C-alpha cells in the first residue's frame, strides 16, 4: 500500500509508504528540489501541491509560521514545506511542483 509521489520539475515518480517524508522521497529520487535548514525554519523547500493534498499530513505549526512570515506574497493554500510534510494515506497520487 503506497502513494505515488511525482516531482513534476524533475520528471520523477516514486511509490512510497505512508509515514515517509517528502524529504525522504526527494533524497531517494535524486530530485534537485532544494533544502536549507531541513527543520521548517527557512522556507527554502517550499513547493506547490498540484494534486493530492488529501494524502499528506496537515501543516505543522512551524510550517504555518514560515508560510505566513517568510513565504508571504508567494504562498498559496497549496504551498507546503517539503521538510515538514509526510505521506499520510496510501493509494493516492501526490504531484509536486517547485
Ligand atoms: S528546508 Fe528550511 S523550511 Fe524546509
Backbone and ligand atoms as CSV (ligand in chain L), in Angstrom:
chain,resi,resn,atom,element,x,y,z
A,1,UNK,N,N,0.851,-1.184,0.000
A,1,UNK,CA,C,0.000,0.000,0.000
A,1,UNK,C,C,0.891,1.239,0.000
A,2,UNK,N,N,0.945,1.882,-1.142
A,2,UNK,CA,C,1.805,3.060,-1.282
A,2,UNK,C,C,1.033,4.206,-1.916
A,3,UNK,N,N,1.654,5.347,-1.888
A,3,UNK,CA,C,1.157,6.502,-2.637
A,3,UNK,C,C,2.249,6.931,-3.587
A,4,UNK,N,N,1.864,7.285,-4.790
A,4,UNK,CA,C,2.824,7.690,-5.806
A,4,UNK,C,C,3.098,9.187,-5.660
A,5,UNK,N,N,4.359,9.538,-5.555
A,5,UNK,CA,C,4.749,10.947,-5.484
A,5,UNK,C,C,5.465,11.303,-6.772
A,6,UNK,N,N,4.956,12.292,-7.454
A,6,UNK,CA,C,5.556,12.756,-8.711
A,6,UNK,C,C,6.122,14.150,-8.496
A,7,UNK,N,N,7.384,14.328,-8.853
A,7,UNK,CA,C,8.023,15.643,-8.786
A,7,UNK,C,C,8.115,16.142,-10.219
A,8,UNK,N,N,7.196,17.022,-10.552
A,8,UNK,CA,C,6.973,17.421,-11.941
A,8,UNK,C,C,8.233,17.990,-12.585
A,9,UNK,N,N,8.919,18.891,-11.908
A,9,UNK,CA,C,10.082,19.568,-12.498
A,9,UNK,C,C,11.166,18.593,-12.937
A,10,UNK,N,N,11.297,17.507,-12.204
A,10,UNK,CA,C,12.387,16.560,-12.451
A,10,UNK,C,C,11.931,15.333,-13.240
A,11,UNK,N,N,10.644,15.274,-13.600
A,11,UNK,CA,C,10.099,14.111,-14.309
A,11,UNK,C,C,10.372,12.832,-13.515
A,12,UNK,N,N,10.209,12.903,-12.204
A,12,UNK,CA,C,10.476,11.769,-11.326
A,12,UNK,C,C,9.190,11.311,-10.656
A,13,UNK,N,N,9.103,10.009,-10.412
A,13,UNK,CA,C,7.973,9.462,-9.663
A,13,UNK,C,C,8.492,8.323,-8.801
A,14,UNK,N,N,7.960,8.230,-7.603
A,14,UNK,CA,C,8.399,7.186,-6.682
A,14,UNK,C,C,7.189,6.765,-5.848
A,15,UNK,N,N,7.069,5.475,-5.601
A,15,UNK,CA,C,5.984,4.966,-4.763
A,15,UNK,C,C,6.499,4.846,-3.337
A,16,UNK,N,N,5.781,5.459,-2.391
A,16,UNK,CA,C,6.244,5.473,-1.003
A,16,UNK,C,C,5.136,5.031,-0.055
A,17,UNK,N,N,5.563,4.480,1.072
A,17,UNK,CA,C,4.613,4.042,2.095
A,17,UNK,C,C,4.214,5.224,2.967
A,18,UNK,N,N,3.003,5.201,3.521
A,18,UNK,CA,C,2.610,6.247,4.466
A,18,UNK,C,C,3.623,6.333,5.602
A,19,UNK,N,N,3.891,7.550,6.026
A,19,UNK,CA,C,4.891,7.797,7.064
A,19,UNK,C,C,6.179,8.353,6.503
A,20,UNK,N,N,6.407,8.138,5.199
A,20,UNK,CA,C,7.614,8.696,4.575
A,20,UNK,C,C,7.480,10.208,4.470
A,21,UNK,N,N,8.586,10.892,4.671
A,21,UNK,CA,C,8.558,12.343,4.500
A,21,UNK,C,C,8.861,12.673,3.041
A,22,UNK,N,N,8.444,13.829,2.623
A,22,UNK,CA,C,8.772,14.262,1.259
A,22,UNK,C,C,10.285,14.446,1.140
A,23,UNK,N,N,10.905,14.825,2.223
A,23,UNK,CA,C,12.375,14.927,2.218
A,23,UNK,C,C,12.983,13.563,1.905
A,24,UNK,N,N,12.457,12.491,2.490
A,24,UNK,CA,C,12.922,11.127,2.183
A,24,UNK,C,C,12.756,10.828,0.697
A,25,UNK,N,N,11.605,11.212,0.158
A,25,UNK,CA,C,11.298,10.944,-1.241
A,25,UNK,C,C,12.284,11.675,-2.148
A,26,UNK,N,N,12.515,12.937,-1.835
A,26,UNK,CA,C,13.426,13.748,-2.650
A,26,UNK,C,C,14.825,13.140,-2.622
A,27,UNK,N,N,15.282,12.783,-1.457
A,27,UNK,CA,C,16.635,12.226,-1.340
A,27,UNK,C,C,16.743,10.874,-2.050
A,28,UNK,N,N,15.697,10.064,-2.006
A,28,UNK,CA,C,15.727,8.750,-2.651
A,28,UNK,C,C,15.612,8.850,-4.172
A,29,UNK,N,N,14.981,9.910,-4.644
A,29,UNK,CA,C,14.703,10.008,-6.078
A,29,UNK,C,C,15.785,10.733,-6.863
A,30,UNK,N,N,16.635,11.475,-6.185
A,30,UNK,CA,C,17.642,12.256,-6.898
A,30,UNK,C,C,17.109,13.579,-7.399
A,31,UNK,N,N,15.968,14.011,-6.898
A,31,UNK,CA,C,15.405,15.303,-7.286
A,31,UNK,C,C,16.349,16.442,-6.908
A,32,UNK,N,N,16.262,17.517,-7.661
A,32,UNK,CA,C,17.073,18.704,-7.375
A,32,UNK,C,C,16.333,19.705,-6.493
A,33,UNK,N,N,15.199,19.298,-5.947
A,33,UNK,CA,C,14.441,20.193,-5.078
A,33,UNK,C,C,15.354,20.652,-3.933
A,34,UNK,N,N,15.498,21.964,-3.741
A,34,UNK,CA,C,16.466,22.449,-2.751
A,34,UNK,C,C,15.940,22.400,-1.308
A,35,UNK,N,N,16.855,22.141,-0.395
A,35,UNK,CA,C,16.574,22.216,1.035
A,35,UNK,C,C,17.585,23.148,1.688
A,36,UNK,N,N,17.154,23.769,2.772
A,36,UNK,CA,C,18.060,24.609,3.558
A,36,UNK,C,C,18.189,24.010,4.941
A,37,UNK,N,N,17.421,24.519,5.882
A,37,UNK,CA,C,17.533,24.120,7.292
A,37,UNK,C,C,17.065,22.690,7.563
A,38,UNK,N,N,16.152,22.188,6.765
A,38,UNK,CA,C,15.507,20.876,6.954
A,38,UNK,C,C,14.748,20.779,8.285
A,39,UNK,N,N,14.357,21.903,8.803
A,39,UNK,CA,C,13.683,21.932,10.097
A,39,UNK,C,C,12.510,22.916,10.136
A,40,UNK,N,N,11.958,23.262,8.977
A,40,UNK,CA,C,10.784,24.118,8.970
A,40,UNK,C,C,11.035,25.537,9.420
A,41,UNK,N,N,12.214,26.072,9.110
A,41,UNK,CA,C,12.538,27.420,9.582
A,41,UNK,C,C,12.848,28.415,8.468
A,42,UNK,N,N,13.305,27.944,7.286
A,42,UNK,CA,C,13.850,28.889,6.299
A,42,UNK,C,C,12.960,29.113,5.076
A,43,UNK,N,N,12.114,28.189,4.727
A,43,UNK,CA,C,11.239,28.325,3.560
A,43,UNK,C,C,11.866,27.902,2.245
A,44,UNK,N,N,13.107,27.465,2.243
A,44,UNK,CA,C,13.796,27.070,1.006
A,44,UNK,C,C,13.074,25.948,0.273
A,45,UNK,N,N,12.477,25.034,1.007
A,45,UNK,CA,C,11.893,23.827,0.420
A,45,UNK,C,C,10.415,23.986,0.054
A,46,UNK,N,N,9.946,25.234,-0.052
A,46,UNK,CA,C,8.531,25.470,-0.371
A,46,UNK,C,C,8.193,24.927,-1.761
A,47,UNK,N,N,7.079,24.234,-1.860
A,47,UNK,CA,C,6.609,23.658,-3.123
A,47,UNK,C,C,5.106,23.879,-3.242
A,48,UNK,N,N,4.597,23.696,-4.440
A,48,UNK,CA,C,3.153,23.705,-4.648
A,48,UNK,C,C,2.675,22.275,-4.815
A,49,UNK,N,N,1.607,21.937,-4.139
A,49,UNK,CA,C,0.979,20.628,-4.300
A,49,UNK,C,C,-0.071,20.772,-5.401
A,50,UNK,N,N,0.247,20.226,-6.557
A,50,UNK,CA,C,-0.632,20.336,-7.726
A,50,UNK,C,C,-1.809,19.374,-7.601
A,51,UNK,N,N,-1.578,18.246,-6.944
A,51,UNK,CA,C,-2.617,17.226,-6.774
A,51,UNK,C,C,-2.284,16.408,-5.537
A,52,UNK,N,N,-3.304,16.010,-4.788
A,52,UNK,CA,C,-3.124,15.026,-3.733
A,52,UNK,C,C,-2.887,15.554,-2.334
A,53,UNK,N,N,-3.279,16.801,-2.070
A,53,UNK,CA,C,-3.093,17.362,-0.727
A,53,UNK,C,C,-3.725,16.458,0.337
A,54,UNK,N,N,-4.804,15.767,-0.028
A,54,UNK,CA,C,-5.529,14.936,0.944
A,54,UNK,C,C,-4.737,13.702,1.379
A,55,UNK,N,N,-3.642,13.407,0.696
A,55,UNK,CA,C,-2.826,12.256,1.077
A,55,UNK,C,C,-1.637,12.662,1.947
A,56,UNK,N,N,-1.553,13.954,2.277
A,56,UNK,CA,C,-0.433,14.478,3.059
A,56,UNK,C,C,-0.853,14.806,4.480
A,57,UNK,N,N,0.134,14.822,5.372
A,57,UNK,CA,C,-0.120,15.255,6.746
A,57,UNK,C,C,-0.503,16.735,6.737
A,58,UNK,N,N,-1.128,17.167,7.811
A,58,UNK,CA,C,-1.526,18.570,7.934
A,58,UNK,C,C,-0.320,19.470,8.139
A,59,UNK,N,N,-0.530,20.759,7.973
A,59,UNK,CA,C,0.559,21.719,8.151
A,59,UNK,C,C,0.969,21.786,9.619
A,60,UNK,N,N,2.273,21.752,9.857
A,60,UNK,CA,C,2.786,21.860,11.222
A,60,UNK,C,C,2.760,23.330,11.642
A,61,UNK,N,N,2.890,23.565,12.942
A,61,UNK,CA,C,2.926,24.948,13.433
A,61,UNK,C,C,4.102,25.703,12.828
A,62,UNK,N,N,5.273,25.047,12.739
A,62,UNK,CA,C,6.437,25.686,12.125
A,62,UNK,C,C,6.126,26.083,10.689
A,63,UNK,N,N,5.479,25.174,9.991
A,63,UNK,CA,C,5.146,25.407,8.579
A,63,UNK,C,C,4.214,26.604,8.438
A,64,UNK,N,N,3.209,26.675,9.284
A,64,UNK,CA,C,2.260,27.788,9.218
A,64,UNK,C,C,2.969,29.120,9.420
A,65,UNK,N,N,3.904,29.168,10.363
A,65,UNK,CA,C,4.639,30.413,10.642
A,65,UNK,C,C,5.500,30.803,9.452
A,66,UNK,N,N,6.250,29.841,8.893
A,66,UNK,CA,C,7.136,30.150,7.761
A,66,UNK,C,C,6.319,30.566,6.541
A,67,UNK,N,N,5.241,29.865,6.260
A,67,UNK,CA,C,4.422,30.216,5.096
A,67,UNK,C,C,3.838,31.617,5.246
A,68,UNK,N,N,3.534,32.006,6.476
A,68,UNK,CA,C,2.962,33.330,6.704
A,68,UNK,C,C,4.030,34.419,6.684
A,69,UNK,N,N,5.169,34.161,7.320
A,69,UNK,CA,C,6.158,35.224,7.518
A,69,UNK,C,C,7.257,35.252,6.451
A,70,UNK,N,N,7.713,34.114,5.968
A,70,UNK,CA,C,8.821,34.102,5.008
A,70,UNK,C,C,8.308,33.988,3.580
A,71,UNK,N,N,7.291,33.178,3.369
A,71,UNK,CA,C,6.763,32.967,2.015
A,71,UNK,C,C,5.598,33.897,1.727
A,72,UNK,N,N,5.426,34.929,2.556
A,72,UNK,CA,C,4.320,35.873,2.378
A,72,UNK,C,C,4.363,36.475,0.974
A,73,UNK,N,N,3.247,36.500,0.291
A,73,UNK,CA,C,3.194,37.081,-1.044
A,73,UNK,C,C,3.366,36.055,-2.146
A,74,UNK,N,N,4.000,34.936,-1.841
A,74,UNK,CA,C,4.167,33.905,-2.867
A,74,UNK,C,C,3.421,32.625,-2.506
A,75,UNK,N,N,3.125,32.427,-1.233
A,75,UNK,CA,C,2.453,31.196,-0.800
A,75,UNK,C,C,0.976,31.230,-1.180
A,76,UNK,N,N,0.476,30.089,-1.600
A,76,UNK,CA,C,-0.948,29.917,-1.865
A,76,UNK,C,C,-1.451,28.853,-0.887
A,77,UNK,N,N,-2.743,28.571,-0.859
A,77,UNK,CA,C,-3.221,27.493,0.017
A,77,UNK,C,C,-2.587,26.133,-0.316
A,78,UNK,N,N,-2.053,25.977,-1.513
A,78,UNK,CA,C,-1.427,24.708,-1.914
A,78,UNK,C,C,0.079,24.696,-1.692
A,79,UNK,N,N,0.625,25.748,-1.101
A,79,UNK,CA,C,2.057,25.789,-0.836
A,79,UNK,C,C,2.362,25.030,0.452
A,80,UNK,N,N,3.370,24.176,0.402
A,80,UNK,CA,C,3.782,23.399,1.569
A,80,UNK,C,C,5.302,23.422,1.682
A,81,UNK,N,N,5.781,23.082,2.867
A,81,UNK,CA,C,7.220,22.930,3.078
A,81,UNK,C,C,7.556,21.449,2.993
A,82,UNK,N,N,8.423,21.096,2.061
A,82,UNK,CA,C,8.755,19.687,1.832
A,82,UNK,C,C,9.340,19.011,3.059
A,83,UNK,N,N,10.077,19.748,3.862
A,83,UNK,CA,C,10.728,19.130,5.018
A,83,UNK,C,C,9.760,18.864,6.161
A,84,UNK,N,N,8.544,19.372,6.050
A,84,UNK,CA,C,7.591,19.228,7.143
A,84,UNK,C,C,6.456,18.257,6.854
A,85,UNK,N,N,6.242,17.902,5.601
A,85,UNK,CA,C,5.065,17.077,5.311
A,85,UNK,C,C,5.426,15.618,5.073
A,86,UNK,N,N,4.483,14.770,5.399
A,86,UNK,CA,C,4.636,13.326,5.244
A,86,UNK,C,C,3.476,12.792,4.416
A,87,UNK,N,N,3.738,11.637,3.799
A,87,UNK,CA,C,2.648,10.906,3.171
A,87,UNK,C,C,1.839,10.283,4.300
A,88,UNK,N,N,0.549,10.558,4.315
A,88,UNK,CA,C,-0.279,10.080,5.422
A,88,UNK,C,C,-1.216,8.939,5.018
A,89,UNK,N,N,-1.595,8.910,3.741
A,89,UNK,CA,C,-2.561,7.900,3.295
A,89,UNK,C,C,-2.040,7.152,2.073
A,90,UNK,N,N,-2.390,5.873,1.935
A,90,UNK,CA,C,-1.974,5.090,0.769
A,90,UNK,C,C,-2.939,5.269,-0.410
A,91,UNK,N,N,-2.537,4.672,-1.530
A,91,UNK,CA,C,-3.401,4.575,-2.717
A,91,UNK,C,C,-3.762,5.921,-3.332
A,92,UNK,N,N,-2.804,6.835,-3.313
A,92,UNK,CA,C,-3.056,8.143,-3.915
A,92,UNK,C,C,-1.935,8.563,-4.834
A,93,UNK,N,N,-2.118,9.744,-5.393
A,93,UNK,CA,C,-1.092,10.376,-6.213
A,93,UNK,C,C,-0.887,11.789,-5.677
A,94,UNK,N,N,0.358,12.126,-5.402
A,94,UNK,CA,C,0.710,13.477,-4.969
A,94,UNK,C,C,1.641,14.051,-6.032
A,95,UNK,N,N,1.227,15.168,-6.608
A,95,UNK,CA,C,2.067,15.809,-7.641
A,95,UNK,C,C,2.615,17.106,-7.065
A,96,UNK,N,N,3.946,17.259,-7.140
A,96,UNK,CA,C,4.645,18.382,-6.518
A,96,UNK,C,C,5.362,19.196,-7.592
A,97,UNK,N,N,5.278,20.506,-7.472
A,97,UNK,CA,C,5.993,21.398,-8.394
A,97,UNK,C,C,6.779,22.394,-7.556
A,98,UNK,N,N,8.020,22.633,-7.922
A,98,UNK,CA,C,8.817,23.632,-7.187
A,98,UNK,C,C,9.411,24.657,-8.119
L,1,LIG,S1,S,14.405,23.261,4.426
L,1,LIG,FE1,FE,14.103,25.027,5.639
L,1,LIG,S2,S,11.940,25.072,5.826
L,1,LIG,FE2,FE,12.300,23.230,4.769
